[in-house]
Amino acid sequence: MDNLLLWLLAFVALGLFNGVLAGLLGIGGGMVIVPAMIWLAPQLGVPEQYVMHVALGTSMATICFIAISSARSHYRRGSVSVPLLKILIPGIAIGGLLGAVIAKVMNTEWLAWIFSIFAMLVGIKMLTGLTPEARGDRAMSHQRLPAGIVMGAVSSLVGIGGGSVVVPYLLYHKEKLVTAIGTAAACGLPLAIMATIGYIVMGWDVTSLPAYHFGYVYWPAMIAIAIGSVITAPFGAFLAHKLPTKVIKRIFAVLLIIVAVKIIAEHL
């Protein structure tokens, strides 16, 4: 019981850190939780072959709670396009579930490579500040379903809420930046819910996982990280107006790339 309490405190601390980054830099969730869980999961007794599965499943479950707060905030500011949301959600939800199914049949090394490459791309984007030009035509509803499935599956496979892929997609198709960010945040909730269901179901028959797991989701970490993140996200948003966010974002981007390279090196 004492060990569980210590772990809960550690996960709350991780959530507090994640919340500050989410509010300060507009990034959090998988890019923070997954690398942390990759390191912590083996110490919790998770077999090596399931480390990435547990990291991804726990990250997506945590995002369920974080996404509620984020989506409400953007909706109150009027930055969520409800018509656009209705078109995107079916595909993204299907993709979130599909990503968990794909993860089930992949070994942890392949999942580590996928996450690391994606993390490096996010880090490079943060360093360069590149954003896609609005060259594409407004996508029709029938085009958004397959696009949503792909974005949902990719997000589920790397344990993120989808903003890193949905925002560029919407910007390319000539949506306003504020609308793209708000709508992507709202898409994060159905994506995370379906992905979490997938990771629970896909890992339900795995008997070698330690206690306190629902499938591939380690629920004490999910609860503790979510609590910490929700507490400090407003403080991070406050700091965004006080600190040099461009400099901090570049520092975090470099750290993210270093972490991604380290994960790859450990799985070579």
C-alpha positions as CSV (number, residue, x, y, z in Angstrom):
1,M,0.0,0.0,0.0
2,D,2.9,2.4,0.8
3,N,4.4,1.7,-2.6
4,L,1.1,2.4,-4.3
5,L,0.9,5.7,-2.5
6,L,4.4,6.7,-3.6
7,W,3.5,5.8,-7.2
8,L,0.4,7.9,-7.0
9,L,2.4,10.9,-5.8
10,A,4.8,10.4,-8.6
11,F,2.0,10.2,-11.1
12,V,0.4,13.3,-9.7
13,A,3.7,15.1,-10.1
14,L,3.9,14.0,-13.7
15,G,0.3,15.3,-14.2
16,L,1.2,18.7,-12.6
17,F,4.2,18.9,-15.0
18,N,2.0,17.9,-18.0
19,G,-0.7,20.4,-17.1
20,V,1.8,23.3,-17.0
21,L,3.2,22.3,-20.4
22,A,-0.2,21.9,-21.9
23,G,-1.2,25.4,-20.7
24,L,2.1,27.1,-21.4
25,L,3.0,25.6,-24.8
26,G,-0.3,24.1,-26.0
27,I,1.3,20.6,-26.0
28,G,1.0,17.8,-23.5
29,G,-0.7,14.5,-23.3
30,G,1.1,11.8,-25.2
31,M,4.3,13.8,-25.8
32,V,4.8,13.9,-22.0
33,I,2.9,10.9,-20.6
34,V,4.1,8.2,-23.1
35,P,7.9,8.8,-22.6
36,A,7.3,8.9,-18.8
37,M,5.3,5.7,-18.9
38,I,7.9,4.0,-21.1
39,W,10.4,4.5,-18.2
40,L,8.0,3.9,-15.3
41,A,6.0,0.9,-16.7
42,P,8.9,-1.7,-16.3
43,Q,9.4,-0.5,-12.7
44,L,5.7,-1.3,-12.1
45,G,6.2,-4.8,-13.2
46,V,4.9,-4.5,-16.8
47,P,6.6,-7.1,-19.0
48,E,8.9,-5.7,-21.6
49,Q,6.8,-6.8,-24.5
50,Y,3.8,-4.8,-23.3
51,V,5.5,-1.6,-22.1
52,M,4.5,0.5,-25.2
53,H,1.0,-0.9,-25.1
54,V,0.5,0.2,-21.5
55,A,2.2,3.5,-22.1
56,L,-0.2,4.3,-25.0
57,G,-3.3,2.9,-23.4
58,T,-2.7,4.8,-20.2
59,S,-2.0,8.0,-22.1
60,M,-5.2,7.8,-24.1
61,A,-7.2,7.1,-20.9
62,T,-5.7,10.1,-19.2
63,I,-6.5,12.3,-22.3
64,C,-10.2,11.4,-21.8
65,F,-10.2,13.6,-18.7
66,I,-7.9,16.3,-20.0
67,A,-9.9,16.7,-23.2
68,I,-13.1,17.5,-21.3
69,S,-11.5,20.5,-19.8
70,S,-9.8,21.6,-23.0
71,A,-12.9,21.1,-25.2
72,R,-15.1,23.1,-22.7
73,S,-12.7,26.0,-22.6
74,H,-12.5,26.3,-26.4
75,Y,-16.3,25.9,-26.8
76,R,-16.9,28.7,-24.4
77,R,-14.6,30.9,-26.4
78,G,-16.5,30.1,-29.6
79,S,-13.6,28.5,-31.3
80,V,-15.2,25.1,-31.9
81,S,-17.0,24.6,-35.2
82,V,-19.9,22.3,-34.4
83,P,-20.7,21.5,-38.1
84,L,-17.1,20.6,-38.7
85,L,-17.0,18.6,-35.5
86,K,-20.1,16.5,-36.6
87,I,-18.3,15.6,-39.8
88,L,-14.9,14.8,-38.3
89,I,-16.0,12.8,-35.2
90,P,-17.2,9.6,-36.9
91,G,-13.9,9.0,-38.7
92,I,-11.7,10.1,-35.8
93,A,-13.6,7.8,-33.4
94,I,-13.3,4.9,-35.7
95,G,-9.6,5.6,-36.2
96,G,-9.1,5.8,-32.4
97,L,-10.4,2.3,-32.0
98,L,-8.6,1.0,-35.1
99,G,-5.3,2.3,-33.7
100,A,-5.7,0.2,-30.6
101,V,-6.5,-2.9,-32.7
102,I,-3.4,-2.3,-34.8
103,A,-1.3,-1.8,-31.7
104,K,-2.4,-5.1,-30.4
105,V,-0.8,-7.0,-33.3
106,M,2.4,-4.9,-33.2
107,N,5.3,-5.6,-30.9
108,T,6.6,-3.0,-28.5
109,E,9.7,-2.2,-30.6
110,W,7.7,-1.2,-33.6
111,L,5.4,0.9,-31.5
112,A,8.4,2.6,-29.9
113,W,9.8,3.4,-33.4
114,I,6.5,4.9,-34.5
115,F,6.1,7.0,-31.4
116,S,9.8,8.2,-31.6
117,I,9.6,9.2,-35.3
118,F,6.3,11.1,-34.6
119,A,7.9,12.8,-31.6
120,M,10.9,13.9,-33.6
121,L,8.6,15.4,-36.3
122,V,6.6,17.3,-33.6
123,G,9.9,18.5,-32.1
124,I,11.2,19.7,-35.5
125,K,7.9,21.5,-36.2
126,M,8.1,23.2,-32.8
127,L,11.7,24.3,-33.5
128,T,11.0,25.6,-37.0
129,G,7.5,27.0,-36.4
130,L,6.4,25.6,-39.7
131,T,2.7,25.5,-40.4
132,P,1.0,24.1,-43.6
133,E,-0.1,26.6,-46.2
134,A,-3.8,26.7,-46.9
135,R,-3.4,25.2,-50.4
136,G,-6.1,22.6,-50.3
137,D,-9.8,23.2,-51.2
138,R,-12.4,23.0,-48.5
139,A,-12.7,19.2,-47.9
140,M,-16.1,17.8,-48.6
141,S,-17.9,15.6,-45.9
142,H,-17.2,12.4,-47.7
143,Q,-13.5,13.2,-47.9
144,R,-13.3,13.9,-44.1
145,L,-14.4,10.4,-43.1
146,P,-11.3,8.6,-44.4
147,A,-9.1,11.5,-43.3
148,G,-10.6,11.3,-39.8
149,I,-9.9,7.5,-39.7
150,V,-6.3,8.0,-40.6
151,M,-5.8,10.9,-38.1
152,G,-7.6,9.0,-35.3
153,A,-5.5,5.8,-36.0
154,V,-2.2,7.7,-36.0
155,S,-3.2,9.6,-32.8
156,S,-4.1,6.3,-31.1
157,L,-0.9,4.6,-32.1
158,V,1.2,7.4,-30.6
159,G,-1.0,8.1,-27.6
160,I,-2.0,11.7,-28.3
161,G,-5.2,13.7,-28.4
162,G,-5.0,14.4,-32.1
163,G,-4.2,18.1,-32.1
164,S,-0.8,17.5,-33.8
165,V,-2.5,16.0,-36.8
166,V,-6.0,17.5,-36.9
167,V,-4.8,21.2,-36.7
168,P,-2.4,20.9,-39.7
169,Y,-5.1,19.1,-41.7
170,L,-7.7,21.8,-41.0
171,L,-5.2,24.6,-41.7
172,Y,-4.4,23.0,-45.1
173,H,-8.1,23.0,-45.9
174,K,-8.4,26.7,-45.2
175,E,-9.9,26.7,-41.8
176,K,-9.0,29.6,-39.5
177,L,-6.3,28.8,-36.9
178,V,-8.5,29.5,-33.9
179,T,-11.2,27.2,-35.3
180,A,-8.7,24.5,-36.2
181,I,-7.2,24.5,-32.6
182,G,-10.6,24.6,-30.9
183,T,-12.2,21.9,-33.1
184,A,-9.1,19.7,-32.8
185,A,-9.4,20.0,-29.0
186,A,-13.0,19.0,-29.1
187,C,-12.2,16.0,-31.4
188,G,-9.8,14.8,-28.7
189,L,-12.5,13.5,-26.4
190,P,-14.3,11.0,-28.7
191,L,-10.9,10.0,-30.0
192,A,-9.5,9.3,-26.6
193,I,-12.7,7.5,-25.4
194,M,-12.7,5.1,-28.4
195,A,-9.0,4.5,-28.2
196,T,-9.2,3.8,-24.5
197,I,-12.0,1.3,-25.0
198,G,-9.8,-0.3,-27.7
199,Y,-6.8,-0.6,-25.4
200,I,-8.9,-2.0,-22.6
201,V,-10.5,-4.6,-24.8
202,M,-7.3,-5.5,-26.7
203,G,-5.4,-6.0,-23.5
204,W,-8.1,-7.7,-21.4
205,D,-6.9,-11.2,-22.0
206,V,-3.3,-10.4,-21.1
207,T,-2.7,-12.1,-17.7
208,S,0.9,-11.2,-17.2
209,L,0.2,-7.5,-16.4
210,P,0.5,-6.4,-12.7
211,A,-2.4,-5.4,-10.5
212,Y,-4.5,-2.3,-11.1
213,H,-4.7,-2.7,-14.9
214,F,-7.8,-2.6,-17.1
215,G,-6.5,-4.1,-20.2
216,Y,-3.5,-2.0,-21.3
217,V,-4.6,0.9,-19.0
218,Y,-2.9,1.4,-15.6
219,W,-5.8,3.1,-13.9
220,P,-4.0,4.6,-10.8
221,A,-1.7,6.5,-13.2
222,M,-4.6,7.5,-15.3
223,I,-6.5,9.1,-12.3
224,A,-3.4,10.7,-10.7
225,I,-2.0,12.2,-13.9
226,A,-5.4,13.5,-14.9
227,I,-5.9,15.2,-11.6
228,G,-2.5,16.8,-11.7
229,S,-3.0,18.0,-15.3
230,V,-6.3,19.6,-14.7
231,I,-5.0,21.4,-11.6
232,T,-2.0,23.1,-13.3
233,A,-3.3,23.7,-16.9
234,P,-4.8,27.1,-16.0
235,F,-1.5,28.0,-14.3
236,G,0.4,27.1,-17.4
237,A,-2.0,29.3,-19.5
238,F,-1.2,32.1,-17.0
239,L,2.5,31.6,-17.4
240,A,2.1,31.8,-21.2
241,H,1.5,35.5,-20.8
242,K,4.5,36.0,-18.5
243,L,7.3,33.9,-19.9
244,P,9.1,33.7,-23.2
245,T,7.1,30.9,-24.6
246,K,9.1,30.8,-27.9
247,V,12.3,30.0,-26.1
248,I,10.7,27.5,-23.8
249,K,9.0,25.8,-26.7
250,R,12.4,25.4,-28.5
251,I,14.0,24.0,-25.3
252,F,11.1,21.5,-25.0
253,A,11.4,20.6,-28.7
254,V,15.1,19.8,-28.3
255,L,14.4,17.6,-25.2
256,L,11.6,15.9,-27.1
257,I,13.9,15.0,-30.0
258,I,16.6,13.8,-27.5
259,V,14.0,11.6,-25.8
260,A,12.9,10.2,-29.2
261,V,16.4,9.4,-30.2
262,K,17.0,7.7,-26.8
263,I,13.9,5.5,-27.2
264,I,15.0,4.5,-30.7
265,A,18.6,3.7,-29.4
266,E,17.2,1.5,-26.7
267,H,15.1,-0.5,-29.2
268,L,17.8,-1.0,-31.9
